[in-house]
Amino acid sequence: MKEKEHILGIFQKTKEAIDEENSIVVKNLSNQTINTASLTHDPDNIMVAVIIYSLSKILEREDYKKLPGWNNFYKTYMSSIDKIILALKKNDEQTVRSNLELIRNAMGKVSGKLKIYLQDVFRKAKINKASKIYEHGISMEKTAKLLGITMWELASYSGQKETQDVSLTKTLDINSRIKLAEEMFNE
């Protein structure tokens, strides 16, 4: 696992934000592992990003907290987050991985509407995080493979996102260029 201290901080902040029921903070924390995941293709960092993003989306939906199975699911993922934090402090990567998997599997162990919703959230989280990794310049094929999604899913999602009109080459007017030149040579 790359950047253990950073991941530890993310899980500690995630736990605090979950306790405060602040899904926006949890969502933002999920993006903080994407740079490392993009550079190293580390599956642990990718899983952290997907799971934390999934949790943020789950926490947004108050109505699902009333469905059967919610309490057991919530206890499982909170317990797993506590165990991940302790394992990271002890450099116990195997316990971290097993608890990441436990959270992931807990999403599939509930039933009824909650199960359908959680599976959908997790799938969409993988696509969302794949899109973020793809934006970092990793090929679509490699990104899809890293996240276990199809290139079609990634292409469809990436194609839906609005692109920003950012001019990478902004031309300065003549007066601004003269002023810039004067500043450069007067220093």
ROSEKE-666388 format. One line per 2 residues: their letters; for each residue z, x, y of N, C-alpha, C, O. Coordinates in steps of 0.2 Angstrom, whole numbers, plus 2048, in hexadecimal, padded with zeros to 3 digits. Layout:
// residues N
a) Z X Y Z X Y Z X Y Z X Y; ...;
This chain:
// residues 187
mk) 800 804 7FA 800 800 800 800 804 806 804 809 807; 7FB 803 80B 7FB 807 811 7FF 804 816 800 7FE 817;
ek) 802 809 81A 806 807 820 80C 802 81E 80D 7FD 821; 810 805 81A 816 801 817 81B 7FF 81D 81D 7F9 81D;
eh) 81C 803 822 821 802 827 81E 7FC 82B 821 7F7 82D; 817 7FC 82C 814 7F7 830 814 7F0 82D 816 7EB 830;
il) 813 7F0 826 813 7EA 822 81A 7E8 822 81C 7E2 822; 81F 7EC 821 826 7EA 821 828 7E6 828 82B 7E1 828;
gi) 826 7E9 82D 827 7E6 834 823 7DF 834 826 7DA 837; 81D 7DE 831 81A 7D8 831 81E 7D3 82D 81E 7CD 82F;
fq) 820 7D5 827 824 7D0 823 82B 7CE 826 82D 7C8 826; 82E 7D3 82A 834 7D1 82D 833 7CC 833 837 7C7 834;
kt) 82E 7CD 837 82C 7C9 83C 82A 7C2 83A 82B 7BD 83C; 826 7C2 834 824 7BC 831 82A 7B8 82F 82A 7B2 830;
ke) 82F 7BB 82C 835 7B7 82A 838 7B4 830 83A 7AE 82F; 839 7B8 835 83C 7B5 83B 838 7AF 83E 83B 7AA 83F;
ai) 831 7B0 83E 82D 7AB 841 82D 7A5 83C 82D 79F 83F; 82D 7A5 836 82E 7A0 831 834 79C 832 835 796 832;
de) 83A 7A0 833 840 79D 834 840 799 83B 844 794 83B; 83C 79B 840 83C 798 846 836 793 846 835 78F 84B;
en) 833 792 840 82D 78D 83F 828 78F 845 825 78A 847; 826 795 846 821 797 84B 81B 799 847 81A 79F 846;
si) 817 795 845 811 796 841 80C 79B 845 808 79E 842; 80C 79A 84C 807 79E 850 809 7A6 84F 804 7AA 84F;
vv) 80F 7A7 84F 811 7AE 84F 80F 7B1 848 80D 7B6 847; 810 7AD 843 80F 7AF 83C 807 7B0 83B 805 7B5 838;
kn) 803 7AB 83E 7FC 7AC 83E 7FA 7B3 841 7F6 7B6 83F; 7FD 7B4 847 7FB 7BB 84B 7FD 7C1 847 7FA 7C6 847;
ls) 803 7C0 843 805 7C6 83F 800 7C7 839 7FF 7CD 837; 7FD 7C2 837 7F8 7C3 831 7F2 7C7 834 7EF 7CB 82F;
nq) 7F0 7C7 83A 7EB 7CB 83C 7EC 7D3 83D 7E8 7D7 83E; 7F3 7D4 83D 7F5 7DB 83E 7F3 7E0 838 7F4 7E6 839;
ti) 7F2 7DD 833 7F0 7E2 82D 7E9 7E3 82C 7E7 7E6 828; 7E5 7DF 830 7DE 7DF 82F 7DB 7E6 830 7D6 7E8 82D;
nt) 7DD 7E9 836 7DA 7F0 837 7DB 7F5 831 7D6 7F8 82F; 7E1 7F5 82F 7E2 7F9 829 7DE 7F7 823 7DB 7FB 820;
as) 7DE 7F1 822 7DA 7EE 81C 7D3 7F0 81D 7CF 7F2 818; 7D0 7F0 823 7C9 7F1 824 7C8 7F9 823 7C2 7FA 820;
lt) 7CC 7FD 825 7CB 804 824 7CC 806 81D 7C8 80B 81B; 7D1 804 81A 7D3 807 813 7D1 802 80D 7D1 805 808;
hd) 7CF 7FC 80F 7CD 7F7 809 7D3 7F6 805 7D2 7F5 7FF; 7D9 7F7 807 7DF 7F7 803 7E0 7EF 801 7E2 7EB 805;
pd) 7E0 7EE 7FB 7E1 7E7 7F8 7E8 7E4 7FA 7E9 7DE 7FB; 7ED 7E8 7FA 7F4 7E6 7FC 7F4 7E4 803 7F7 7DE 805;
ni) 7F1 7E7 808 7F1 7E5 80F 7ED 7DF 810 7EE 7DB 814; 7E7 7DE 80C 7E3 7D8 80C 7E7 7D2 80A 7E7 7CD 80D;
mv) 7EB 7D3 804 7EF 7CE 802 7F4 7CC 807 7F6 7C6 808; 7F7 7D1 80A 7FC 7CF 80F 7F9 7CB 815 7FC 7C6 816;
av) 7F4 7CD 817 7F0 7C9 81C 7EF 7C2 81A 7F0 7BD 81E; 7EC 7C1 814 7EA 7BA 812 7F0 7B6 811 7F0 7B0 813;
ii) 7F6 7B9 80E 7FC 7B5 80C 7FF 7B3 813 801 7AD 813; 800 7B7 817 803 7B6 81E 7FF 7B1 822 802 7AC 825;
ys) 7F9 7B1 822 7F4 7AD 825 7F5 7A6 822 7F6 7A1 825; 7F5 7A6 81B 7F6 79F 817 7FC 79C 819 7FD 796 81A;
ls) 802 7A0 81A 808 79D 81B 808 79A 822 80B 795 824; 805 79D 827 804 79B 82E 801 794 82E 803 78F 831;
ki) 7FC 793 82A 7F8 78D 82A 7FC 788 826 7FC 782 828; 800 78A 821 804 785 81E 80A 782 822 80B 77C 822;
le) 80D 787 826 812 785 82A 810 780 830 814 77D 833; 809 781 832 807 77C 837 807 775 835 807 770 839;
re) 807 773 82F 806 76D 82C 80D 76A 82A 810 76B 825; 810 766 82F 817 763 82E 817 75E 828 81C 75E 824;
dy) 811 75B 827 811 755 822 811 758 81B 814 754 817; 80F 75E 81A 80F 760 813 816 762 811 818 763 80B;
kk) 81B 763 816 822 765 814 825 75F 811 82B 760 80F; 823 759 812 826 753 80F 823 752 808 826 74D 804;
lp) 81E 756 805 81B 754 7FF 81F 757 7F9 823 75C 7FA; 81F 754 7F3 822 757 7EE 820 75E 7EC 81A 760 7EC;
gw) 825 762 7EB 823 769 7E9 824 76E 7EF 824 774 7EE; 825 76B 7F5 825 770 7FB 82B 774 7FB 82B 77A 7FC;
nn) 831 771 7F9 837 775 7F9 837 77B 7F5 839 780 7F6; 835 77A 7EE 834 77F 7EA 82F 785 7EC 831 78B 7EC;
fy) 82A 782 7EF 825 787 7F2 828 78B 7F7 827 791 7F7; 82B 788 7FC 82E 78B 802 834 790 7FF 834 796 802;
kt) 838 78E 7FB 83D 793 7F8 83A 799 7F5 83C 79F 7F6; 834 798 7F1 831 79E 7EE 82E 7A2 7F3 82F 7A8 7F2;
ym) 82B 7A0 7F8 828 7A5 7FC 82D 7A8 801 82C 7AE 803; 832 7A4 803 837 7A8 807 83B 7AD 803 83D 7B2 805;
ss) 83D 7AB 7FD 840 7B0 7F8 83B 7B6 7F7 83E 7BC 7F7; 835 7B5 7F6 830 7BB 7F5 830 7BF 7FB 82F 7C5 7FB;
id) 830 7BC 801 82F 7C0 807 836 7C4 808 835 7CA 80A; 83B 7C2 806 842 7C6 806 841 7CC 802 843 7D1 803;
ki) 83E 7CA 7FC 83E 7D0 7F7 838 7D5 7F9 839 7DB 7F7; 833 7D2 7FC 82E 7D7 7FF 831 7DC 804 830 7E2 804;
il) 835 7D9 808 838 7DD 80E 83D 7E2 80A 83C 7E8 80C; 841 7E0 805 845 7E5 802 841 7EA 7FE 843 7F0 7FE;
al) 83C 7E8 7FB 838 7ED 7F7 834 7F2 7FC 834 7F8 7FA; 832 7F0 801 82F 7F4 806 834 7F9 809 832 7FF 809;
kk) 83A 7F7 80A 83F 7FC 80C 841 801 807 842 807 808; 840 7FF 800 841 804 7FB 83B 807 7F8 83B 80B 7F3;
nd) 835 806 7FB 82E 809 7F9 82D 807 7F2 82A 80B 7EE; 82E 801 7F0 82D 7FE 7EA 827 7FA 7EA 827 7F4 7EB;
eq) 821 7FD 7EA 81A 7F9 7EA 819 7F4 7E5 816 7EF 7E6; 81C 7F5 7DF 81B 7F1 7DA 81E 7EA 7DB 81B 7E5 7DA;
tv) 824 7EA 7DE 828 7E4 7DF 824 7E1 7E5 824 7DA 7E5; 822 7E4 7EA 81E 7E1 7EF 818 7DD 7EC 817 7D8 7EE;
rs) 814 7E1 7E8 80E 7DE 7E5 810 7D8 7E1 80C 7D2 7E2; 815 7D8 7DD 817 7D2 7D9 819 7CC 7DD 818 7C7 7DB;
nl) 81C 7CE 7E3 81F 7C8 7E7 819 7C5 7EB 819 7BF 7EC; 814 7C9 7ED 80E 7C7 7F0 80A 7C2 7EB 808 7BD 7ED;
el) 80A 7C4 7E5 807 7C0 7E0 80B 7BA 7DF 808 7B4 7DD; 811 7BA 7DF 816 7B5 7DE 815 7AF 7E3 814 7A9 7E2;
ir) 814 7B1 7E9 812 7AD 7EF 80C 7A9 7EE 80B 7A3 7EE; 807 7AE 7EC 800 7AB 7EB 800 7A6 7E5 7FD 7A1 7E5;
na) 804 7A8 7E0 804 7A3 7DA 808 79D 7DB 807 797 7D8; 80D 79D 7E0 811 797 7E1 80D 792 7E5 80E 78C 7E4;
mg) 807 794 7E8 803 78F 7EB 7FF 78B 7E6 7FE 785 7E7; 7FE 78E 7E0 7FB 78A 7DB 7FF 787 7D6 7FD 783 7D2;
kv) 806 788 7D7 80B 784 7D2 80D 77E 7D4 810 77A 7D0; 80C 77C 7DA 80E 775 7DD 808 770 7DA 803 772 7D8;
sg) 80A 76A 7DB 805 765 7D9 803 760 7DE 806 760 7E4; 7FE 75C 7DC 7FC 756 7E1 7F9 759 7E7 7F5 75E 7E7;
kl) 7FA 755 7ED 7F7 757 7F3 7F9 75D 7F5 7F4 761 7F8; 7FF 75F 7F4 801 766 7F7 7FD 76B 7F3 7FB 770 7F7;
ki) 7FC 76B 7ED 7F8 770 7E9 7F1 771 7EC 7EF 776 7ED; 7EE 76B 7ED 7E7 76B 7F0 7E7 76E 7F6 7E3 772 7F8;
yl) 7EC 76C 7FB 7EC 76F 801 7ED 777 801 7EA 77A 805; 7F2 779 7FD 7F4 780 7FD 7EE 784 7FB 7ED 78A 7FD;
qd) 7EB 782 7F5 7E5 785 7F3 7DF 786 7F8 7DC 78B 7F9; 7DE 780 7FC 7D9 781 801 7DB 785 806 7D7 789 809;
vf) 7E1 785 808 7E4 78A 80E 7E3 791 80C 7E0 795 80F; 7E5 793 805 7E4 79A 803 7DD 79C 803 7DB 7A1 805;
rk) 7D8 797 801 7D1 799 800 7CF 79A 807 7CB 79F 808; 7D0 796 80C 7CE 797 813 7D1 79D 816 7CE 7A0 81A;
ak) 7D7 79F 814 7DA 7A5 817 7D6 7AB 815 7D5 7AF 819; 7D4 7AB 80E 7D0 7B0 80C 7CA 7B1 810 7C8 7B7 811;
in) 7C7 7AB 811 7C0 7AC 815 7C1 7AE 81C 7BE 7B2 81F; 7C7 7AB 81F 7C8 7AD 826 7CA 7B5 826 7C7 7B8 82B;
ka) 7CE 7B7 822 7CF 7BF 822 7C9 7C3 820 7C8 7C8 823; 7C5 7C0 81C 7BF 7C4 81A 7BA 7C4 820 7B7 7C9 822;
sk) 7BA 7BF 824 7B6 7BF 82B 7B9 7C4 82F 7B5 7C8 833; 7BF 7C5 830 7C2 7CA 834 7C1 7D1 832 7BF 7D5 836;
iy) 7C1 7D2 82B 7BF 7D9 829 7B8 7DA 82A 7B6 7E0 82C; 7B4 7D5 829 7AC 7D6 82A 7AB 7D7 831 7A6 7DB 833;
eh) 7AF 7D5 836 7AE 7D6 83D 7AF 7DE 83E 7AD 7E0 843; 7B3 7E1 83A 7B5 7E8 83B 7AF 7EC 838 7B0 7F3 838;
gi) 7AA 7EA 836 7A4 7ED 834 7A3 7EF 82C 79F 7F3 82A; 7A7 7EC 828 7A7 7EC 821 7A1 7E8 81F 7A0 7E2 821;
sm) 79D 7EA 81A 797 7E6 818 79A 7DF 815 79F 7DE 813; 795 7DA 816 797 7D3 814 798 7D3 80C 79D 7D0 80A;
ek) 794 7D7 809 795 7D7 801 79C 7DA 7FF 7A0 7D7 7FB; 79E 7E0 802 7A4 7E3 801 7AA 7DF 803 7AF 7DE 7FF;
ta) 7A9 7DC 809 7AF 7D8 80B 7B0 7D2 807 7B6 7D0 805; 7AB 7CE 805 7AB 7C9 800 7AE 7CB 7FA 7B3 7C7 7F7;
kl) 7AC 7D0 7F7 7AF 7D3 7F1 7B7 7D5 7F2 7BB 7D3 7ED; 7B9 7D8 7F7 7C0 7D9 7F8 7C4 7D3 7F8 7CA 7D4 7F6;
lg) 7C1 7CE 7FB 7C5 7C8 7FC 7C4 7C3 7F6 7C8 7BD 7F6; 7C0 7C4 7F2 7BF 7BF 7EC 7BB 7B9 7EE 7BD 7B4 7EC;
it) 7B7 7B9 7F3 7B3 7B3 7F6 7AC 7B5 7F5 7AA 7BB 7F3; 7A8 7B0 7F6 7A1 7B1 7F5 79E 7B3 7FC 7A1 7B2 801;
mw) 798 7B7 7FC 795 7B8 802 793 7B2 806 793 7B2 80C; 791 7AD 802 78F 7A7 805 795 7A4 80A 794 7A2 80F;
el) 79B 7A4 807 7A1 7A1 80A 7A2 7A5 811 7A3 7A3 816; 7A2 7AC 810 7A3 7B0 816 79D 7AF 81B 79F 7AF 821;
as) 797 7AF 819 792 7AE 81E 792 7A8 821 791 7A7 827; 794 7A2 81D 795 79C 820 79A 79C 826 799 799 82B;
ys) 7A0 79F 824 7A5 79F 829 7A4 7A3 82F 7A5 7A1 834; 7A1 7A9 82E 79F 7AE 833 79A 7AB 838 79A 7AC 83E;
gq) 795 7A7 835 790 7A4 839 793 79E 83D 790 79C 842; 798 79B 83B 79B 795 83F 79F 798 845 7A0 794 84A;
ke) 7A2 79E 844 7A6 7A0 84A 7A1 7A2 850 79C 7A4 84F; 7A4 7A0 856 7A0 7A1 85C 7A0 7A8 85D 7A5 7AC 85D;
tq) 79B 7AB 85F 79A 7B2 861 79B 7B2 869 799 7AE 86D; 79F 7B7 86B 7A0 7B8 872 79A 7BB 875 798 7C0 872;
dv) 799 7B9 87B 793 7BD 87F 797 7C2 883 799 7C1 888; 797 7C8 880 79A 7CE 883 794 7D3 884 791 7D5 87F;
sl) 793 7D4 88A 78E 7D9 88C 791 7E0 88B 795 7E2 88E; 78E 7E4 886 790 7EB 885 78D 7F0 88A 790 7F5 88B;
tk) 788 7EE 88D 785 7F2 892 785 7EE 899 780 7EB 89A; 78A 7EF 89D 78A 7EC 8A3 787 7F1 8A9 78A 7F6 8A9;
tl) 783 7EF 8AC 780 7F3 8B2 783 7F2 8B8 785 7EC 8BA; 785 7F7 8BB 789 7F7 8C2 783 7F6 8C7 77E 7F9 8C7;
di) 785 7F3 8CD 780 7F3 8D2 781 7FA 8D6 785 7FE 8D4; 77C 7FB 8DA 77B 802 8DD 781 804 8E1 783 80A 8E0;
ns) 784 800 8E4 78A 802 8E8 790 804 8E4 794 809 8E5; 791 800 8DE 796 802 8D9 795 808 8D6 799 80C 8D4;
ri) 78E 80A 8D4 78C 810 8D1 78E 816 8D6 790 81B 8D4; 78C 815 8DC 78D 81A 8E1 795 81C 8E2 797 822 8E2;
kl) 799 817 8E2 7A0 817 8E3 7A3 81B 8DD 7A7 81F 8DD; 7A0 819 8D7 7A3 81C 8D1 7A1 824 8D1 7A5 828 8CF;
ae) 79B 825 8D3 799 82C 8D3 79D 830 8D8 79F 836 8D6; 79E 82D 8DE 7A2 831 8E3 7A9 832 8E0 7AC 837 8E1;
em) 7AC 82D 8DC 7B3 82E 8D9 7B3 833 8D4 7B8 837 8D4; 7AD 834 8D0 7AD 839 8CB 7AD 840 8CE 7B0 844 8CB;
fn) 7A9 841 8D3 7A8 848 8D6 7AD 84A 8DB 7AE 84F 8DD; 7B1 845 8DD 7B6 847 8E2 7BD 848 8DF 7C2 84A 8E2;
e) 7BD 848 8D8 7C4 849 8D5 7C5 850 8D3 7CA 852 8D1;
